[in-house]
């Protein structure tokens, strides 16, 4: 089951330019998050949103098909219990290396196994094939499945309205950074900014 996905009770001011401000959404009772590429872009952020029962309608930067005509990740079967991959020839590719900085895990069988494979030329030009997997790949896959849903399309449409408000804040009202500390200070700044925007709209509605 996916997390709850109901319309947002609050619009523009749940996200700002720093990931920490995303915590404001809890007080605003957000259950769905649409965002720019810069916000919620990392896999740990997506995983965190899912754990908090927030549906992340965000893009996934996916390069698994950029293999220059060689076999991509879809040609390898992942075994979650053994934490290993299996190639088309049935050879197991166990976990060999972990890069904590990028949260990337590498799987490969080795030269002896790949060197004698009849499909090696279609698989890789390297001495042996290496498959990489992100530690938060399950969260990434969940976001991929949400990408083509009707609710995700609705979030894209609503996001355009939010982005226009932020552009107005940054360019015309000078709100390019937060000056008060903590979530309370950020909330107060946003309330003032929203009030200024609403007053400007009301002024345009009043006939001269």
CNS distance restraints for C-alpha pairs under 8 A (distance, minus, plus):
assign (resid   2 and name CA) (resid  55 and name CA) 7.39 0.50 0.50
assign (resid   3 and name CA) (resid  50 and name CA) 6.80 0.50 0.50
assign (resid   3 and name CA) (resid  53 and name CA) 4.87 0.50 0.50
assign (resid   3 and name CA) (resid  54 and name CA) 6.09 0.50 0.50
assign (resid   3 and name CA) (resid  55 and name CA) 5.67 0.50 0.50
assign (resid   4 and name CA) (resid  31 and name CA) 6.28 0.50 0.50
assign (resid   4 and name CA) (resid  32 and name CA) 7.69 0.50 0.50
assign (resid   4 and name CA) (resid  53 and name CA) 6.42 0.50 0.50
assign (resid   4 and name CA) (resid  54 and name CA) 6.90 0.50 0.50
assign (resid   4 and name CA) (resid  55 and name CA) 6.83 0.50 0.50
assign (resid   5 and name CA) (resid  31 and name CA) 6.02 0.50 0.50
assign (resid   5 and name CA) (resid  32 and name CA) 5.83 0.50 0.50
assign (resid   5 and name CA) (resid  54 and name CA) 7.69 0.50 0.50
assign (resid   5 and name CA) (resid  55 and name CA) 6.31 0.50 0.50
assign (resid   5 and name CA) (resid 151 and name CA) 7.75 0.50 0.50
assign (resid   6 and name CA) (resid  31 and name CA) 6.53 0.50 0.50
assign (resid   6 and name CA) (resid  32 and name CA) 6.97 0.50 0.50
assign (resid   7 and name CA) (resid  31 and name CA) 7.72 0.50 0.50
assign (resid   7 and name CA) (resid  32 and name CA) 7.34 0.50 0.50
assign (resid   8 and name CA) (resid  30 and name CA) 5.94 0.50 0.50
assign (resid   8 and name CA) (resid  31 and name CA) 6.77 0.50 0.50
assign (resid   8 and name CA) (resid  32 and name CA) 6.67 0.50 0.50
assign (resid   9 and name CA) (resid  28 and name CA) 7.59 0.50 0.50
assign (resid   9 and name CA) (resid  29 and name CA) 7.31 0.50 0.50
assign (resid   9 and name CA) (resid  30 and name CA) 7.10 0.50 0.50
assign (resid  10 and name CA) (resid  14 and name CA) 7.58 0.50 0.50
assign (resid  10 and name CA) (resid  28 and name CA) 6.54 0.50 0.50
assign (resid  10 and name CA) (resid  29 and name CA) 8.00 0.50 0.50
assign (resid  10 and name CA) (resid  30 and name CA) 7.36 0.50 0.50
assign (resid  11 and name CA) (resid 162 and name CA) 7.07 0.50 0.50
assign (resid  12 and name CA) (resid 161 and name CA) 7.92 0.50 0.50
assign (resid  12 and name CA) (resid 162 and name CA) 4.89 0.50 0.50
assign (resid  12 and name CA) (resid 163 and name CA) 7.99 0.50 0.50
assign (resid  12 and name CA) (resid 165 and name CA) 7.06 0.50 0.50
assign (resid  12 and name CA) (resid 166 and name CA) 7.87 0.50 0.50
assign (resid  13 and name CA) (resid 190 and name CA) 6.65 0.50 0.50
assign (resid  14 and name CA) (resid  21 and name CA) 7.65 0.50 0.50
assign (resid  14 and name CA) (resid  22 and name CA) 6.51 0.50 0.50
assign (resid  14 and name CA) (resid  24 and name CA) 5.94 0.50 0.50
assign (resid  14 and name CA) (resid  25 and name CA) 5.15 0.50 0.50
assign (resid  14 and name CA) (resid  28 and name CA) 7.31 0.50 0.50
assign (resid  15 and name CA) (resid  19 and name CA) 8.00 0.50 0.50
assign (resid  15 and name CA) (resid  21 and name CA) 6.28 0.50 0.50
assign (resid  15 and name CA) (resid  22 and name CA) 5.40 0.50 0.50
assign (resid  15 and name CA) (resid  24 and name CA) 7.61 0.50 0.50
assign (resid  15 and name CA) (resid  25 and name CA) 7.49 0.50 0.50
assign (resid  16 and name CA) (resid  21 and name CA) 6.04 0.50 0.50
assign (resid  16 and name CA) (resid  22 and name CA) 7.19 0.50 0.50
assign (resid  17 and name CA) (resid  21 and name CA) 7.57 0.50 0.50
assign (resid  17 and name CA) (resid  39 and name CA) 7.87 0.50 0.50
assign (resid  17 and name CA) (resid 177 and name CA) 7.83 0.50 0.50
assign (resid  18 and name CA) (resid  22 and name CA) 7.50 0.50 0.50
assign (resid  19 and name CA) (resid  39 and name CA) 6.74 0.50 0.50
assign (resid  19 and name CA) (resid  40 and name CA) 7.73 0.50 0.50
assign (resid  21 and name CA) (resid 183 and name CA) 6.88 0.50 0.50
assign (resid  21 and name CA) (resid 186 and name CA) 7.59 0.50 0.50
assign (resid  23 and name CA) (resid  27 and name CA) 7.89 0.50 0.50
assign (resid  23 and name CA) (resid 183 and name CA) 7.73 0.50 0.50
assign (resid  24 and name CA) (resid  28 and name CA) 6.67 0.50 0.50
assign (resid  24 and name CA) (resid 183 and name CA) 6.62 0.50 0.50
assign (resid  24 and name CA) (resid 187 and name CA) 7.47 0.50 0.50
assign (resid  25 and name CA) (resid  29 and name CA) 6.05 0.50 0.50
assign (resid  25 and name CA) (resid  30 and name CA) 5.28 0.50 0.50
assign (resid  26 and name CA) (resid  30 and name CA) 6.14 0.50 0.50
assign (resid  30 and name CA) (resid  54 and name CA) 7.28 0.50 0.50
assign (resid  31 and name CA) (resid  53 and name CA) 6.86 0.50 0.50
assign (resid  31 and name CA) (resid  54 and name CA) 4.74 0.50 0.50
assign (resid  31 and name CA) (resid  55 and name CA) 6.39 0.50 0.50
assign (resid  32 and name CA) (resid  54 and name CA) 5.25 0.50 0.50
assign (resid  32 and name CA) (resid  55 and name CA) 4.70 0.50 0.50
assign (resid  32 and name CA) (resid  56 and name CA) 6.34 0.50 0.50
assign (resid  32 and name CA) (resid  57 and name CA) 7.26 0.50 0.50
assign (resid  33 and name CA) (resid  54 and name CA) 6.60 0.50 0.50
assign (resid  33 and name CA) (resid  55 and name CA) 5.95 0.50 0.50
assign (resid  33 and name CA) (resid  56 and name CA) 5.02 0.50 0.50
assign (resid  33 and name CA) (resid  57 and name CA) 5.67 0.50 0.50
assign (resid  33 and name CA) (resid  58 and name CA) 7.54 0.50 0.50
assign (resid  33 and name CA) (resid 155 and name CA) 7.75 0.50 0.50
assign (resid  34 and name CA) (resid  56 and name CA) 6.38 0.50 0.50
assign (resid  34 and name CA) (resid  57 and name CA) 4.68 0.50 0.50
assign (resid  34 and name CA) (resid  58 and name CA) 5.71 0.50 0.50
assign (resid  34 and name CA) (resid 152 and name CA) 7.82 0.50 0.50
assign (resid  34 and name CA) (resid 155 and name CA) 5.58 0.50 0.50
assign (resid  34 and name CA) (resid 156 and name CA) 6.83 0.50 0.50
assign (resid  34 and name CA) (resid 159 and name CA) 6.49 0.50 0.50
assign (resid  35 and name CA) (resid  39 and name CA) 5.73 0.50 0.50
assign (resid  35 and name CA) (resid  40 and name CA) 6.81 0.50 0.50
assign (resid  35 and name CA) (resid  57 and name CA) 6.92 0.50 0.50
assign (resid  35 and name CA) (resid  58 and name CA) 5.59 0.50 0.50
assign (resid  35 and name CA) (resid 159 and name CA) 7.09 0.50 0.50
assign (resid  36 and name CA) (resid  40 and name CA) 7.74 0.50 0.50
assign (resid  36 and name CA) (resid  41 and name CA) 7.87 0.50 0.50
assign (resid  36 and name CA) (resid  58 and name CA) 7.08 0.50 0.50
assign (resid  36 and name CA) (resid  59 and name CA) 7.92 0.50 0.50
assign (resid  37 and name CA) (resid  41 and name CA) 5.44 0.50 0.50
assign (resid  37 and name CA) (resid  58 and name CA) 7.03 0.50 0.50
assign (resid  37 and name CA) (resid  59 and name CA) 6.28 0.50 0.50
assign (resid  40 and name CA) (resid  45 and name CA) 5.28 0.50 0.50
assign (resid  40 and name CA) (resid  46 and name CA) 5.97 0.50 0.50
assign (resid  40 and name CA) (resid  56 and name CA) 7.63 0.50 0.50
assign (resid  40 and name CA) (resid  58 and name CA) 6.62 0.50 0.50
assign (resid  41 and name CA) (resid  45 and name CA) 6.95 0.50 0.50
assign (resid  41 and name CA) (resid  46 and name CA) 7.32 0.50 0.50
assign (resid  41 and name CA) (resid  58 and name CA) 6.90 0.50 0.50
assign (resid  41 and name CA) (resid  59 and name CA) 6.83 0.50 0.50
assign (resid  41 and name CA) (resid  60 and name CA) 6.97 0.50 0.50
assign (resid  41 and name CA) (resid  61 and name CA) 7.87 0.50 0.50
assign (resid  42 and name CA) (resid  46 and name CA) 6.55 0.50 0.50
assign (resid  43 and name CA) (resid  47 and name CA) 6.18 0.50 0.50
assign (resid  43 and name CA) (resid 134 and name CA) 7.98 0.50 0.50
assign (resid  43 and name CA) (resid 136 and name CA) 5.72 0.50 0.50
assign (resid  43 and name CA) (resid 137 and name CA) 7.42 0.50 0.50
assign (resid  43 and name CA) (resid 139 and name CA) 6.85 0.50 0.50
assign (resid  43 and name CA) (resid 140 and name CA) 6.25 0.50 0.50
assign (resid  44 and name CA) (resid  48 and name CA) 6.07 0.50 0.50
assign (resid  44 and name CA) (resid 136 and name CA) 6.32 0.50 0.50
assign (resid  45 and name CA) (resid  49 and name CA) 6.20 0.50 0.50
assign (resid  46 and name CA) (resid  50 and name CA) 6.31 0.50 0.50
assign (resid  46 and name CA) (resid  56 and name CA) 6.41 0.50 0.50
assign (resid  46 and name CA) (resid 139 and name CA) 6.17 0.50 0.50
assign (resid  46 and name CA) (resid 140 and name CA) 7.15 0.50 0.50
assign (resid  46 and name CA) (resid 143 and name CA) 7.79 0.50 0.50
assign (resid  47 and name CA) (resid  51 and name CA) 6.32 0.50 0.50
assign (resid  47 and name CA) (resid 136 and name CA) 6.56 0.50 0.50
assign (resid  47 and name CA) (resid 139 and name CA) 5.14 0.50 0.50
assign (resid  47 and name CA) (resid 140 and name CA) 7.82 0.50 0.50
assign (resid  48 and name CA) (resid  52 and name CA) 6.34 0.50 0.50
assign (resid  49 and name CA) (resid  53 and name CA) 6.36 0.50 0.50
assign (resid  49 and name CA) (resid  54 and name CA) 5.12 0.50 0.50
assign (resid  49 and name CA) (resid  55 and name CA) 6.87 0.50 0.50
assign (resid  49 and name CA) (resid  56 and name CA) 6.53 0.50 0.50
assign (resid  50 and name CA) (resid  54 and name CA) 5.40 0.50 0.50
assign (resid  50 and name CA) (resid  55 and name CA) 6.23 0.50 0.50
assign (resid  50 and name CA) (resid  56 and name CA) 7.14 0.50 0.50
assign (resid  50 and name CA) (resid 139 and name CA) 7.45 0.50 0.50
assign (resid  56 and name CA) (resid 143 and name CA) 6.61 0.50 0.50
assign (resid  57 and name CA) (resid 143 and name CA) 6.92 0.50 0.50
assign (resid  57 and name CA) (resid 146 and name CA) 6.93 0.50 0.50
assign (resid  57 and name CA) (resid 147 and name CA) 6.81 0.50 0.50
assign (resid  57 and name CA) (resid 152 and name CA) 5.68 0.50 0.50
assign (resid  57 and name CA) (resid 155 and name CA) 6.99 0.50 0.50
assign (resid  58 and name CA) (resid 143 and name CA) 7.21 0.50 0.50
assign (resid  58 and name CA) (resid 147 and name CA) 7.81 0.50 0.50
assign (resid  59 and name CA) (resid 143 and name CA) 7.80 0.50 0.50
assign (resid  59 and name CA) (resid 147 and name CA) 7.68 0.50 0.50
assign (resid  60 and name CA) (resid 140 and name CA) 6.88 0.50 0.50
assign (resid  60 and name CA) (resid 143 and name CA) 7.22 0.50 0.50
assign (resid  60 and name CA) (resid 144 and name CA) 6.91 0.50 0.50
assign (resid  64 and name CA) (resid  72 and name CA) 6.12 0.50 0.50
assign (resid  64 and name CA) (resid  73 and name CA) 5.97 0.50 0.50
assign (resid  65 and name CA) (resid  72 and name CA) 5.44 0.50 0.50
assign (resid  65 and name CA) (resid  73 and name CA) 7.20 0.50 0.50
assign (resid  66 and name CA) (resid  72 and name CA) 7.52 0.50 0.50
assign (resid  67 and name CA) (resid  71 and name CA) 6.79 0.50 0.50
assign (resid  67 and name CA) (resid  72 and name CA) 6.09 0.50 0.50
assign (resid  69 and name CA) (resid 122 and name CA) 7.96 0.50 0.50
assign (resid  70 and name CA) (resid 122 and name CA) 5.48 0.50 0.50
assign (resid  70 and name CA) (resid 123 and name CA) 5.22 0.50 0.50
assign (resid  70 and name CA) (resid 124 and name CA) 6.10 0.50 0.50
assign (resid  71 and name CA) (resid  75 and name CA) 6.12 0.50 0.50
assign (resid  71 and name CA) (resid 122 and name CA) 6.53 0.50 0.50
assign (resid  71 and name CA) (resid 123 and name CA) 4.99 0.50 0.50
assign (resid  71 and name CA) (resid 124 and name CA) 7.36 0.50 0.50
assign (resid  72 and name CA) (resid  76 and name CA) 7.76 0.50 0.50
assign (resid  73 and name CA) (resid 131 and name CA) 7.18 0.50 0.50
assign (resid  75 and name CA) (resid  87 and name CA) 6.90 0.50 0.50
assign (resid  75 and name CA) (resid  88 and name CA) 6.64 0.50 0.50
assign (resid  76 and name CA) (resid  85 and name CA) 6.15 0.50 0.50
assign (resid  76 and name CA) (resid  86 and name CA) 5.60 0.50 0.50
assign (resid  76 and name CA) (resid  87 and name CA) 4.91 0.50 0.50
assign (resid  76 and name CA) (resid  88 and name CA) 6.58 0.50 0.50
assign (resid  77 and name CA) (resid  85 and name CA) 5.36 0.50 0.50
assign (resid  77 and name CA) (resid  86 and name CA) 5.10 0.50 0.50
assign (resid  77 and name CA) (resid  87 and name CA) 6.64 0.50 0.50
assign (resid  78 and name CA) (resid  83 and name CA) 7.23 0.50 0.50
assign (resid  78 and name CA) (resid  84 and name CA) 5.93 0.50 0.50
assign (resid  78 and name CA) (resid  85 and name CA) 4.45 0.50 0.50
assign (resid  78 and name CA) (resid  86 and name CA) 6.53 0.50 0.50
assign (resid  79 and name CA) (resid  83 and name CA) 5.53 0.50 0.50
assign (resid  79 and name CA) (resid  84 and name CA) 5.42 0.50 0.50
assign (resid  79 and name CA) (resid  85 and name CA) 6.03 0.50 0.50
assign (resid  79 and name CA) (resid  86 and name CA) 7.82 0.50 0.50
assign (resid  80 and name CA) (resid  84 and name CA) 7.00 0.50 0.50
assign (resid  83 and name CA) (resid  94 and name CA) 7.07 0.50 0.50
assign (resid  83 and name CA) (resid  95 and name CA) 6.80 0.50 0.50
assign (resid  84 and name CA) (resid  92 and name CA) 6.88 0.50 0.50
assign (resid  84 and name CA) (resid  93 and name CA) 5.68 0.50 0.50
assign (resid  84 and name CA) (resid  94 and name CA) 4.54 0.50 0.50
assign (resid  84 and name CA) (resid  95 and name CA) 5.86 0.50 0.50
assign (resid  84 and name CA) (resid 107 and name CA) 6.90 0.50 0.50
assign (resid  85 and name CA) (resid  92 and name CA) 5.89 0.50 0.50
assign (resid  85 and name CA) (resid  93 and name CA) 4.92 0.50 0.50
assign (resid  85 and name CA) (resid  94 and name CA) 6.42 0.50 0.50
assign (resid  85 and name CA) (resid 107 and name CA) 7.02 0.50 0.50
assign (resid  86 and name CA) (resid  90 and name CA) 5.72 0.50 0.50
assign (resid  86 and name CA) (resid  91 and name CA) 5.50 0.50 0.50
assign (resid  86 and name CA) (resid  92 and name CA) 4.53 0.50 0.50
assign (resid  86 and name CA) (resid  93 and name CA) 5.72 0.50 0.50
assign (resid  87 and name CA) (resid  91 and name CA) 5.52 0.50 0.50
assign (resid  87 and name CA) (resid  92 and name CA) 6.68 0.50 0.50
assign (resid  87 and name CA) (resid  93 and name CA) 7.32 0.50 0.50
assign (resid  89 and name CA) (resid 117 and name CA) 7.59 0.50 0.50
assign (resid  91 and name CA) (resid 109 and name CA) 7.34 0.50 0.50
assign (resid  91 and name CA) (resid 113 and name CA) 7.61 0.50 0.50
assign (resid  92 and name CA) (resid 109 and name CA) 6.49 0.50 0.50
assign (resid  93 and name CA) (resid 107 and name CA) 5.44 0.50 0.50
assign (resid  93 and name CA) (resid 108 and name CA) 4.56 0.50 0.50
assign (resid  93 and name CA) (resid 109 and name CA) 4.55 0.50 0.50
assign (resid  94 and name CA) (resid 107 and name CA) 5.35 0.50 0.50
assign (resid  94 and name CA) (resid 108 and name CA) 6.12 0.50 0.50
assign (resid  94 and name CA) (resid 109 and name CA) 6.65 0.50 0.50
assign (resid  95 and name CA) (resid 105 and name CA) 6.99 0.50 0.50
assign (resid  95 and name CA) (resid 106 and name CA) 5.98 0.50 0.50
assign (resid  95 and name CA) (resid 107 and name CA) 4.51 0.50 0.50
assign (resid  95 and name CA) (resid 108 and name CA) 7.01 0.50 0.50
assign (resid  96 and name CA) (resid 105 and name CA) 7.69 0.50 0.50
assign (resid  96 and name CA) (resid 106 and name CA) 5.84 0.50 0.50
assign (resid  96 and name CA) (resid 107 and name CA) 5.45 0.50 0.50
assign (resid  96 and name CA) (resid 108 and name CA) 6.76 0.50 0.50
assign (resid  97 and name CA) (resid 105 and name CA) 5.85 0.50 0.50
assign (resid  97 and name CA) (resid 106 and name CA) 5.10 0.50 0.50
assign (resid  97 and name CA) (resid 107 and name CA) 7.09 0.50 0.50
assign (resid  98 and name CA) (resid 103 and name CA) 7.18 0.50 0.50
assign (resid  98 and name CA) (resid 104 and name CA) 5.89 0.50 0.50
assign (resid  98 and name CA) (resid 105 and name CA) 4.52 0.50 0.50
assign (resid  98 and name CA) (resid 106 and name CA) 6.31 0.50 0.50
assign (resid  99 and name CA) (resid 103 and name CA) 5.55 0.50 0.50
assign (resid  99 and name CA) (resid 104 and name CA) 5.15 0.50 0.50
assign (resid  99 and name CA) (resid 105 and name CA) 6.32 0.50 0.50
assign (resid 100 and name CA) (resid 104 and name CA) 6.72 0.50 0.50
assign (resid 103 and name CA) (resid 134 and name CA) 5.93 0.50 0.50
assign (resid 103 and name CA) (resid 135 and name CA) 5.59 0.50 0.50
assign (resid 104 and name CA) (resid 132 and name CA) 6.50 0.50 0.50
assign (resid 104 and name CA) (resid 133 and name CA) 5.77 0.50 0.50
assign (resid 104 and name CA) (resid 134 and name CA) 4.66 0.50 0.50
assign (resid 104 and name CA) (resid 135 and name CA) 6.08 0.50 0.50
assign (resid 105 and name CA) (resid 132 and name CA) 5.50 0.50 0.50
assign (resid 105 and name CA) (resid 133 and name CA) 5.19 0.50 0.50
assign (resid 105 and name CA) (resid 134 and name CA) 6.12 0.50 0.50
assign (resid 105 and name CA) (resid 135 and name CA) 6.82 0.50 0.50
assign (resid 106 and name CA) (resid 130 and name CA) 6.50 0.50 0.50
assign (resid 106 and name CA) (resid 131 and name CA) 5.72 0.50 0.50
assign (resid 106 and name CA) (resid 132 and name CA) 4.49 0.50 0.50
assign (resid 106 and name CA) (resid 133 and name CA) 6.52 0.50 0.50
assign (resid 107 and name CA) (resid 130 and name CA) 5.62 0.50 0.50
assign (resid 107 and name CA) (resid 131 and name CA) 5.09 0.50 0.50
assign (resid 107 and name CA) (resid 132 and name CA) 6.20 0.50 0.50
assign (resid 108 and name CA) (resid 128 and name CA) 7.28 0.50 0.50
assign (resid 108 and name CA) (resid 129 and name CA) 6.05 0.50 0.50
assign (resid 108 and name CA) (resid 130 and name CA) 4.77 0.50 0.50
assign (resid 108 and name CA) (resid 131 and name CA) 6.38 0.50 0.50
assign (resid 109 and name CA) (resid 113 and name CA) 6.18 0.50 0.50
assign (resid 109 and name CA) (resid 114 and name CA) 7.05 0.50 0.50
assign (resid 109 and name CA) (resid 128 and name CA) 7.39 0.50 0.50
assign (resid 109 and name CA) (resid 129 and name CA) 7.53 0.50 0.50
assign (resid 109 and name CA) (resid 130 and name CA) 7.94 0.50 0.50
assign (resid 110 and name CA) (resid 114 and name CA) 6.26 0.50 0.50
assign (resid 110 and name CA) (resid 128 and name CA) 5.75 0.50 0.50
assign (resid 110 and name CA) (resid 129 and name CA) 7.72 0.50 0.50
assign (resid 111 and name CA) (resid 115 and name CA) 5.35 0.50 0.50
assign (resid 111 and name CA) (resid 127 and name CA) 5.88 0.50 0.50
assign (resid 111 and name CA) (resid 128 and name CA) 5.29 0.50 0.50
assign (resid 112 and name CA) (resid 116 and name CA) 6.84 0.50 0.50
assign (resid 113 and name CA) (resid 117 and name CA) 6.78 0.50 0.50
assign (resid 113 and name CA) (resid 128 and name CA) 7.98 0.50 0.50
assign (resid 114 and name CA) (resid 120 and name CA) 6.46 0.50 0.50
assign (resid 114 and name CA) (resid 127 and name CA) 7.29 0.50 0.50
assign (resid 114 and name CA) (resid 128 and name CA) 5.29 0.50 0.50
assign (resid 114 and name CA) (resid 129 and name CA) 7.06 0.50 0.50
assign (resid 115 and name CA) (resid 120 and name CA) 7.13 0.50 0.50
assign (resid 115 and name CA) (resid 127 and name CA) 6.81 0.50 0.50
assign (resid 115 and name CA) (resid 128 and name CA) 6.92 0.50 0.50
assign (resid 116 and name CA) (resid 120 and name CA) 7.80 0.50 0.50
assign (resid 119 and name CA) (resid 123 and name CA) 6.25 0.50 0.50
assign (resid 120 and name CA) (resid 124 and name CA) 5.99 0.50 0.50
assign (resid 120 and name CA) (resid 125 and name CA) 7.67 0.50 0.50
assign (resid 121 and name CA) (resid 125 and name CA) 6.36 0.50 0.50
assign (resid 123 and name CA) (resid 129 and name CA) 7.02 0.50 0.50
assign (resid 124 and name CA) (resid 128 and name CA) 6.98 0.50 0.50
assign (resid 124 and name CA) (resid 129 and name CA) 5.86 0.50 0.50
assign (resid 133 and name CA) (resid 137 and name CA) 6.63 0.50 0.50
assign (resid 136 and name CA) (resid 140 and name CA) 6.53 0.50 0.50
assign (resid 137 and name CA) (resid 141 and name CA) 6.13 0.50 0.50
assign (resid 138 and name CA) (resid 142 and name CA) 6.29 0.50 0.50
assign (resid 139 and name CA) (resid 143 and name CA) 6.35 0.50 0.50
assign (resid 140 and name CA) (resid 144 and name CA) 6.30 0.50 0.50
assign (resid 141 and name CA) (resid 145 and name CA) 6.36 0.50 0.50
assign (resid 142 and name CA) (resid 146 and name CA) 6.44 0.50 0.50
assign (resid 143 and name CA) (resid 147 and name CA) 6.25 0.50 0.50
assign (resid 144 and name CA) (resid 148 and name CA) 7.94 0.50 0.50
assign (resid 145 and name CA) (resid 149 and name CA) 7.83 0.50 0.50
assign (resid 146 and name CA) (resid 152 and name CA) 6.67 0.50 0.50
assign (resid 147 and name CA) (resid 152 and name CA) 6.04 0.50 0.50
assign (resid 148 and name CA) (resid 152 and name CA) 6.66 0.50 0.50
assign (resid 148 and name CA) (resid 153 and name CA) 7.28 0.50 0.50
assign (resid 149 and name CA) (resid 153 and name CA) 6.56 0.50 0.50
assign (resid 150 and name CA) (resid 154 and name CA) 6.31 0.50 0.50
assign (resid 151 and name CA) (resid 155 and name CA) 6.25 0.50 0.50
assign (resid 152 and name CA) (resid 156 and name CA) 6.34 0.50 0.50
assign (resid 153 and name CA) (resid 157 and name CA) 6.44 0.50 0.50
assign (resid 154 and name CA) (resid 158 and name CA) 6.22 0.50 0.50
assign (resid 155 and name CA) (resid 159 and name CA) 5.85 0.50 0.50
assign (resid 156 and name CA) (resid 160 and name CA) 6.70 0.50 0.50
assign (resid 157 and name CA) (resid 161 and name CA) 7.41 0.50 0.50
assign (resid 158 and name CA) (resid 162 and name CA) 6.66 0.50 0.50
assign (resid 159 and name CA) (resid 163 and name CA) 6.07 0.50 0.50
assign (resid 160 and name CA) (resid 164 and name CA) 6.32 0.50 0.50
assign (resid 161 and name CA) (resid 165 and name CA) 6.59 0.50 0.50
assign (resid 162 and name CA) (resid 166 and name CA) 6.41 0.50 0.50
assign (resid 163 and name CA) (resid 167 and name CA) 6.08 0.50 0.50
assign (resid 164 and name CA) (resid 168 and name CA) 6.23 0.50 0.50
assign (resid 165 and name CA) (resid 169 and name CA) 6.22 0.50 0.50
assign (resid 166 and name CA) (resid 170 and name CA) 6.15 0.50 0.50
assign (resid 167 and name CA) (resid 171 and name CA) 5.96 0.50 0.50
assign (resid 168 and name CA) (resid 172 and name CA) 5.37 0.50 0.50
assign (resid 168 and name CA) (resid 173 and name CA) 6.71 0.50 0.50
assign (resid 169 and name CA) (resid 173 and name CA) 4.86 0.50 0.50
assign (resid 169 and name CA) (resid 174 and name CA) 6.16 0.50 0.50
assign (resid 169 and name CA) (resid 175 and name CA) 5.34 0.50 0.50
assign (resid 169 and name CA) (resid 176 and name CA) 7.56 0.50 0.50
assign (resid 169 and name CA) (resid 193 and name CA) 7.35 0.50 0.50
assign (resid 170 and name CA) (resid 174 and name CA) 4.95 0.50 0.50
assign (resid 170 and name CA) (resid 175 and name CA) 4.75 0.50 0.50
assign (resid 170 and name CA) (resid 176 and name CA) 5.03 0.50 0.50
assign (resid 171 and name CA) (resid 175 and name CA) 7.67 0.50 0.50
assign (resid 173 and name CA) (resid 193 and name CA) 7.96 0.50 0.50
assign (resid 175 and name CA) (resid 193 and name CA) 7.92 0.50 0.50
assign (resid 178 and name CA) (resid 186 and name CA) 6.55 0.50 0.50
assign (resid 178 and name CA) (resid 189 and name CA) 7.33 0.50 0.50
assign (resid 179 and name CA) (resid 186 and name CA) 7.96 0.50 0.50
assign (resid 180 and name CA) (resid 185 and name CA) 4.76 0.50 0.50
assign (resid 180 and name CA) (resid 186 and name CA) 6.17 0.50 0.50
assign (resid 180 and name CA) (resid 189 and name CA) 7.51 0.50 0.50
assign (resid 181 and name CA) (resid 185 and name CA) 5.35 0.50 0.50
assign (resid 181 and name CA) (resid 186 and name CA) 6.81 0.50 0.50
assign (resid 182 and name CA) (resid 186 and name CA) 6.31 0.50 0.50
assign (resid 183 and name CA) (resid 187 and name CA) 5.99 0.50 0.50
assign (resid 184 and name CA) (resid 188 and name CA) 6.29 0.50 0.50
assign (resid 185 and name CA) (resid 189 and name CA) 6.28 0.50 0.50
assign (resid 186 and name CA) (resid 190 and name CA) 6.22 0.50 0.50
assign (resid 187 and name CA) (resid 191 and name CA) 6.17 0.50 0.50
assign (resid 188 and name CA) (resid 192 and name CA) 6.31 0.50 0.50
assign (resid 189 and name CA) (resid 193 and name CA) 6.17 0.50 0.50
assign (resid 190 and name CA) (resid 194 and name CA) 5.96 0.50 0.50
assign (resid 191 and name CA) (resid 195 and name CA) 6.07 0.50 0.50
assign (resid 192 and name CA) (resid 196 and name CA) 6.22 0.50 0.50
assign (resid 193 and name CA) (resid 197 and name CA) 6.29 0.50 0.50
assign (resid 194 and name CA) (resid 198 and name CA) 6.12 0.50 0.50
assign (resid 195 and name CA) (resid 199 and name CA) 6.09 0.50 0.50
assign (resid 196 and name CA) (resid 200 and name CA) 6.24 0.50 0.50
assign (resid 197 and name CA) (resid 201 and name CA) 6.35 0.50 0.50
assign (resid 198 and name CA) (resid 202 and name CA) 6.16 0.50 0.50
assign (resid 199 and name CA) (resid 203 and name CA) 6.08 0.50 0.50
assign (resid 200 and name CA) (resid 204 and name CA) 6.47 0.50 0.50
assign (resid 201 and name CA) (resid 205 and name CA) 6.52 0.50 0.50
assign (resid 202 and name CA) (resid 206 and name CA) 6.49 0.50 0.50
